[in-house]
Amino acid sequence: MKKVEFQLSKHEAEQLFREYGEYVYRTALFLTRSRTHADDIVQETFVRIYTKFHTYDKAKPIKPWIYKITINVTRNYLKKQKIYNLFKAGKLTNDHSYDSLESVYLHKAELNELWELVNKLSQKSREILILHYYLELTLPEIAEILDVPLGTCKSRLHTALTQLRKKAKEEHLFYFMEDSV
């Protein structure tokens, strides 16, 4: 029996890029902190999506598959570039309301301290924290992206949070020790 391979049409490829391009870019930018690197990663990610589309299981959601490719391309890119310091700054979003300029400054300072702590963790711990808390992916999505069992994903998240709390305690940053982290 002949295996049927699915290929993307030009229109479908453009649609995928329109739908996921910005999110892939933001993910790459956050992981590399470089627009140039992020652009390269987006390009390589969509080339890989196009060339490997025949391996995609259409019975499953496409989003985790795309992010798995994004993470793998980013990992490979960072290894090639020998970039080990992935996270240097926090995210300040516009959805927070602040009472004063001082509170904005304090929030930024806390985020910078948090990302300095995150940067001291292992790559696996950083990855799970970013995927879950920054990119807001569910644990099942993360498990699929990282190609690990859900239990392993939960264990990594627990370990990462434990390590983060320990580092916060060591550096006397008690506001990170709450269970909300």
Backbone hydrogen bonds in HBPLUS format (Angstrom, degrees):
<---DONOR---> <-ACCEPTOR-->    atom                        ^
c    i                          cat <-CA-CA->   ^        H-A-AA   ^      H-
h    n   atom  resd res      DA  || num        DHA   H-A  angle D-A-AA Bond
n    s   type  num  typ     dist DA aas  dist angle  dist       angle   num
A0013-ALA N   A0009-SER O   2.92 MM   4  6.16 159.9  1.96 154.5 159.9     1
A0014-GLU N   A0010-LYS O   2.98 MM   4  6.19 159.2  2.03 148.4 153.9     2
A0015-GLN N   A0011-HIS O   2.93 MM   4  6.16 153.0  2.00 145.4 153.4     3
A0016-LEU N   A0012-GLU O   2.92 MM   4  6.19 159.0  1.96 149.9 154.7     4
A0017-PHE N   A0013-ALA O   3.00 MM   4  6.24 156.9  2.05 146.4 152.9     5
A0018-ARG N   A0014-GLU O   2.87 MM   4  6.14 160.3  1.91 150.4 155.7     6
A0019-GLU N   A0015-GLN O   2.92 MM   4  6.10 157.1  1.98 149.0 155.5     7
A0020-TYR N   A0016-LEU O   2.83 MM   4  5.85 161.6  1.86 153.1 157.6     8
A0021-GLY N   A0017-PHE O   2.69 MM   4  4.63 142.2  1.83 132.6 138.7     9
A0024-VAL N   A0020-TYR O   2.92 MM   4  6.07 161.3  1.95 160.3 165.9    10
A0025-TYR N   A0021-GLY O   2.90 MM   4  6.06 157.3  1.95 146.4 153.3    11
A0026-ARG N   A0022-GLU O   2.86 MM   4  6.13 164.0  1.88 151.2 155.0    12
A0027-THR N   A0023-TYR O   2.96 MM   4  6.09 157.1  2.01 144.2 150.7    13
A0028-ALA N   A0024-VAL O   2.94 MM   4  6.16 167.4  1.96 152.1 155.4    14
A0029-LEU N   A0025-TYR O   2.74 MM   4  5.93 159.5  1.78 154.9 161.7    15
A0030-PHE N   A0026-ARG O   2.84 MM   4  5.93 159.7  1.88 145.6 151.1    16
A0031-LEU N   A0027-THR O   3.01 MM   4  6.21 159.2  2.05 149.4 155.1    17
A0032-THR N   A0028-ALA O   2.92 MM   4  6.01 148.3  2.02 147.1 155.3    18
A0033-ARG N   A0029-LEU O   2.61 MM   4  5.06 148.2  1.71 142.4 150.8    19
A0038-ALA N   A0034-SER O   2.86 MM   4  6.03 160.4  1.90 148.2 154.6    20
A0039-ASP N   A0035-ARG O   2.85 MM   4  6.03 159.7  1.89 148.9 153.6    21
A0040-ASP N   A0036-THR O   3.10 MM   4  6.37 161.7  2.13 148.4 153.0    22
A0041-ILE N   A0037-HIS O   2.88 MM   4  6.13 157.8  1.93 152.5 159.0    23
A0042-VAL N   A0038-ALA O   2.85 MM   4  6.08 159.2  1.89 154.1 159.3    24
A0043-GLN N   A0039-ASP O   3.03 MM   4  6.24 166.4  2.05 150.8 154.4    25
A0044-GLU N   A0040-ASP O   2.95 MM   4  6.19 167.9  1.97 151.5 154.9    26
A0045-THR N   A0041-ILE O   2.75 MM   4  5.84 154.8  1.81 148.4 156.2    27
A0046-PHE N   A0042-VAL O   2.99 MM   4  6.21 165.3  2.01 155.1 157.3    28
A0047-VAL N   A0043-GLN O   2.99 MM   4  6.20 147.8  2.10 147.0 156.6    29
A0048-ARG N   A0044-GLU O   2.92 MM   4  6.08 160.0  1.96 146.4 151.9    30
A0049-ILE N   A0045-THR O   2.83 MM   4  6.13 152.6  1.91 146.1 154.6    31
A0050-TYR N   A0046-PHE O   3.01 MM   4  6.04 161.0  2.04 138.3 143.2    32
A0051-THR N   A0047-VAL O   2.88 MM   4  6.14 162.7  1.91 152.5 157.3    33
A0052-LYS N   A0048-ARG O   2.80 MM   4  5.68 143.5  1.93 146.5 155.3    34
A0055-THR N   A0052-LYS O   2.83 MM   3  5.58 162.6  1.86 124.0 129.9    35
A0056-TYR N   A0053-PHE O   3.00 MM   3  5.27 157.0  2.06 110.5 117.8    36
A0060-LYS N   A0057-ASP O   2.94 MM   3  5.75 168.3  1.95 126.6 130.5    37
A0065-TRP N   A0062-ILE O   3.05 MM   3  5.17 115.7  2.48 101.3 117.5    38
A0066-ILE N   A0062-ILE O   2.92 MM   4  6.21 157.9  1.97 161.6 168.3    39
A0067-TYR N   A0063-LYS O   3.00 MM   4  6.27 164.2  2.03 157.8 162.1    40
A0068-LYS N   A0064-PRO O   2.85 MM   4  5.96 142.0  2.00 140.3 150.8    41
A0069-ILE N   A0065-TRP O   3.11 MM   4  6.37 157.6  2.16 144.8 149.9    42
A0070-THR N   A0066-ILE O   2.89 MM   4  6.18 157.9  1.93 146.8 153.8    43
A0071-ILE N   A0067-TYR O   2.86 MM   4  6.00 164.1  1.89 146.0 149.5    44
A0072-ASN N   A0068-LYS O   2.96 MM   4  6.15 164.7  1.98 149.1 153.7    45
A0073-VAL N   A0069-ILE O   2.80 MM   4  5.97 164.9  1.83 157.5 161.6    46
A0074-THR N   A0070-THR O   2.88 MM   4  6.01 160.5  1.92 148.4 154.5    47
A0075-ARG N   A0071-ILE O   2.84 MM   4  6.05 163.7  1.86 152.1 156.7    48
A0076-ASN N   A0072-ASN O   2.96 MM   4  6.15 170.1  1.97 150.9 153.5    49
A0077-TYR N   A0073-VAL O   2.82 MM   4  5.97 157.7  1.87 148.3 155.4    50
A0078-LEU N   A0074-THR O   2.81 MM   4  5.98 165.8  1.83 157.0 160.3    51
A0079-LYS N   A0075-ARG O   2.91 MM   4  6.15 154.4  1.98 149.7 157.2    52
A0080-LYS N   A0076-ASN O   2.96 MM   4  6.19 160.0  2.00 147.8 153.1    53
A0081-GLN N   A0077-TYR O   2.86 MM   4  6.09 154.0  1.92 149.7 157.6    54
A0082-LYS N   A0078-LEU O   2.74 MM   4  5.61 114.6  2.17 134.8 150.8    55
A0083-ILE N   A0078-LEU O   3.02 MM   5  5.14 156.9  2.08 140.1 146.4    56
A0082-LYS N   A0079-LYS O   3.19 MM   3  4.86 142.5  2.34  91.0 102.0    57
A0104-VAL N   A0100-SER O   3.26 MM   4  6.65 149.7  2.35 143.0 150.9    58
A0105-TYR N   A0101-LEU O   3.01 MM   4  6.31 161.3  2.04 150.8 155.4    59
A0106-LEU N   A0102-GLU O   2.88 MM   4  6.16 161.1  1.92 151.7 157.0    60
A0107-HIS N   A0103-SER O   2.90 MM   4  6.01 156.2  1.96 142.5 149.1    61
A0108-LYS N   A0104-VAL O   2.94 MM   4  6.21 162.8  1.97 152.7 157.1    62
A0109-ALA N   A0105-TYR O   2.90 MM   4  6.13 158.1  1.95 149.9 156.5    63
A0110-GLU N   A0106-LEU O   2.87 MM   4  6.11 158.7  1.92 150.1 155.5    64
A0111-LEU N   A0107-HIS O   2.92 MM   4  6.19 159.6  1.96 150.9 156.6    65
A0112-ASN N   A0108-LYS O   2.87 MM   4  6.11 158.8  1.92 150.4 156.4    66
A0113-GLU N   A0109-ALA O   2.95 MM   4  6.20 156.7  2.00 147.3 153.6    67
A0114-LEU N   A0110-GLU O   2.84 MM   4  6.09 154.7  1.90 147.2 154.9    68
A0115-TRP N   A0111-LEU O   2.87 MM   4  6.17 164.9  1.89 156.0 158.6    69
A0116-GLU N   A0112-ASN O   2.94 MM   4  6.13 142.8  2.08 142.0 152.6    70
A0117-LEU N   A0113-GLU O   3.02 MM   4  6.32 150.0  2.12 144.7 152.3    71
A0117-LEU N   A0114-LEU O   3.01 MM   3  5.11 117.7  2.41  96.0 111.2    72
A0118-VAL N   A0114-LEU O   2.84 MM   4  6.20 159.8  1.88 151.8 158.1    73
A0119-ASN N   A0115-TRP O   2.86 MM   4  5.88 152.2  1.94 138.2 145.6    74
A0120-LYS N   A0117-LEU O   2.99 MM   3  5.29 144.7  2.12 105.3 115.8    75
A0121-LEU N   A0118-VAL O   3.00 MM   3  5.41 163.0  2.03 114.4 119.9    76
A0126-ARG N   A0122-SER O   2.91 MM   4  6.20 164.2  1.94 157.9 162.4    77
A0127-GLU N   A0123-GLN O   2.87 MM   4  5.98 166.3  1.88 152.5 156.7    78
A0128-ILE N   A0124-LYS O   3.11 MM   4  6.27 167.7  2.12 147.1 149.5    79
A0129-LEU N   A0125-SER O   3.14 MM   4  6.27 162.0  2.17 148.8 153.7    80
A0130-ILE N   A0126-ARG O   2.94 MM   4  6.12 164.4  1.96 157.4 161.6    81
A0131-LEU N   A0127-GLU O   2.89 MM   4  6.05 173.1  1.90 158.7 161.0    82
A0132-HIS N   A0128-ILE O   3.02 MM   4  6.00 158.2  2.07 142.1 148.2    83
A0133-TYR N   A0129-LEU O   2.81 MM   4  5.64 158.9  1.85 146.7 153.3    84
A0134-TYR N   A0130-ILE O   2.98 MM   4  4.83 133.6  2.20 117.0 130.9    85
A0135-LEU N   A0130-ILE O   2.87 MM   5  6.23 162.4  1.90 167.3 170.8    86
A0137-LEU N   A0131-LEU O   2.99 MM   6  5.82 168.1  2.01 155.8 156.5    87
A0142-ILE N   A0138-THR O   2.91 MM   4  6.21 160.3  1.95 154.6 160.5    88
A0143-ALA N   A0139-LEU O   2.84 MM   4  6.02 161.1  1.88 153.7 158.9    89
A0144-GLU N   A0140-PRO O   3.07 MM   4  6.29 154.2  2.14 143.1 149.2    90
A0145-ILE N   A0141-GLU O   2.90 MM   4  6.17 160.3  1.94 151.0 156.8    91
A0146-LEU N   A0142-ILE O   2.85 MM   4  6.00 169.7  1.86 160.0 161.9    92
A0147-ASP N   A0143-ALA O   2.89 MM   4  5.67 111.4  2.37 129.4 145.4    93
A0148-VAL N   A0143-ALA O   2.94 MM   5  5.09 159.9  1.99 145.0 150.9    94
A0147-ASP N   A0144-GLU O   3.20 MM   3  4.83 143.1  2.35  90.7 101.5    95
A0152-THR N   A0149-PRO O   3.04 MM   3  5.28 122.0  2.39 102.7 116.7    96
A0153-CYS N   A0149-PRO O   3.08 MM   4  6.47 154.8  2.15 150.8 158.3    97
A0154-LYS N   A0150-LEU O   2.92 MM   4  6.25 158.6  1.96 155.1 160.3    98
A0155-SER N   A0151-GLY O   2.94 MM   4  6.11 157.0  1.99 144.3 151.1    99
A0156-ARG N   A0152-THR O   2.83 MM   4  6.07 157.3  1.89 149.8 155.8   100
A0157-LEU N   A0153-CYS O   3.01 MM   4  6.26 156.6  2.06 147.8 154.0   101
A0158-HIS N   A0154-LYS O   2.96 MM   4  6.20 164.4  1.99 150.7 154.9   102
A0159-THR N   A0155-SER O   2.87 MM   4  6.06 164.8  1.89 151.7 156.2   103
A0160-ALA N   A0156-ARG O   2.81 MM   4  5.95 160.8  1.85 147.9 153.6   104
A0161-LEU N   A0157-LEU O   2.93 MM   4  6.14 163.4  1.96 153.5 157.4   105
A0162-THR N   A0158-HIS O   2.93 MM   4  6.12 157.0  1.98 148.9 155.8   106
A0163-GLN N   A0159-THR O   2.86 MM   4  6.08 162.2  1.89 153.4 158.1   107
A0164-LEU N   A0160-ALA O   2.86 MM   4  6.04 154.2  1.92 145.8 153.6   108
A0165-ARG N   A0161-LEU O   2.91 MM   4  6.11 162.0  1.94 149.5 153.7   109
A0166-LYS N   A0162-THR O   2.98 MM   4  6.18 156.1  2.04 146.4 153.3   110
A0167-LYS N   A0163-GLN O   2.92 MM   4  6.17 161.3  1.96 150.5 155.1   111
A0168-ALA N   A0164-LEU O   2.92 MM   4  6.13 155.8  1.98 147.2 154.4   112
A0169-LYS N   A0165-ARG O   2.91 MM   4  6.15 155.3  1.97 147.8 154.1   113
A0170-GLU N   A0166-LYS O   2.93 MM   4  6.20 159.5  1.97 150.2 155.9   114
A0171-GLU N   A0167-LYS O   3.02 MM   4  6.24 144.3  2.15 144.5 153.5   115
A0173-LEU N   A0168-ALA O   2.76 MM   5  4.83 171.1  1.77 150.1 149.4   116
A0172-HIS N   A0169-LYS O   3.08 MM   3  4.87 162.1  2.11 102.6 107.1   117
A0176-PHE N   A0173-LEU O   3.18 MM   3  6.06 168.5  2.19 124.2 127.8   118
A0177-MET N   A0174-PHE O   3.04 MM   3  5.25 163.0  2.07 110.8 116.1   119
A0181-VAL N   A0178-GLU O   3.38 MM   3  6.18 175.1  2.39 119.8 121.2   120
